[in-house]
């Protein structure tokens, strides 16, 4: 349970080199909170409540919340506890709790009695404040089972048109062009206006990068390389789908692309691995125009409450190159801001768009990770069916690291739709 370091101890010298013990803190050298700061606060919180839906009480009964008091000496009754009942983002009722009695190092329950009759589907917010005035912890707990929309089932198949240089998948006025020579999704059209695209390309970056030594050099290449030496074997029609057979140095297999009558593109892939290695992520990369530099997302998050500028928040919007700066999340490299380029795990929906609202939306069920980054004139978008926490001092602690061996299969399906058909 010990922390290795609280604050980054690395200093940039006039020569451009760095010195120190390393950037291992959850606060950086400028004393700004890094993403890990919030995780440390939550993990060490003396108020522990399961971040999961609450049972809907019987009519007239209070909402009951189980709580563990991990204080050594403080009864929870010494804290101020405020509650809010929230419906679709709006506070509809609020109050403070009195008479709480949960002894130190024990578990108990607190009860909230809203006057609102129908609370199923609403959210209960709880804020615990110490006598010194700082927030100890806060929670946003849904009441009742969450009503998450699954990935849309395949609607009735769209059509496939065979032209001189492309297969065109169509549905509901949306046309996806698949180049016959490369198997790439080169264009999507809607309303007579076209948007240039690229991909798919298989990406399986290694778990471990080059060494940070000597002197914590800043020029370490990001792990963004696609699988090497793509060799397209065939691009063929199979009913209303397009099948693209591809060989890479790391794997060989196929993409299967089809549209449904609603105009959604379903991009499935299945590859057999040809060499042994440990991947950081496994998925496919699509190319969007450079103008699509705004990322929005909704995901299943680890915590129910995050700071507004935390890269791991459940809902968010991030620009590749924001005009403002200051918070750690807005620090920018050639790939974009930290908020924009960071992996977003357990995605339910995500989109990349330009200032005119044009772009693509990813629809998922929480099993995929999305990661965007700027690369020259393109914004590349990785949709990974597998993703882990990366390699640090301790390895494998999250239980997600895998070793791919020859003959192993990697496969998944990506569902995309037009974000704004008026682009």
Buried (B, 14 or more C-beta within 10 A) or exposed (E): EEEEEEBBBBEEEEEEEBEBEBBBBBBBBEEBBBBBBBBBBBEEBBBBBEBEBBEBBEEEEEBEBEBBBBBEEBBBBEBBBBBBBBBEEEEBBEBEBEEBEBBBEBEBEBEBEBEEEEBEBBBBBBBBBBEEEEEBBBBBBBBBEEEEEEBEEBBEBBEBEEEEEBBBBBBBEBBBBBBBEBBBBBBBBBEEEBBBBBBBBBBBBEBEBEEBEEBBEEEEEEBBEBBEEBEBEEBBBEEBBBBBBBBBEBBBBBBBBBBBBBBBBBBBBBBEBBEEBBBBBBBBBBBBBBBBBBBBBBBBBBBBBBBEBBBBBBEBEBBBEBEEEEBBBBBBEEBBBBBBBBBBBBBBBBBBBBEEEBBBBBBBBBBBBBBBBBBEEBBBBBBBBBBBBBBEEEEEEEEEBBEBEEEBEBEBBBBBBBBBBEB
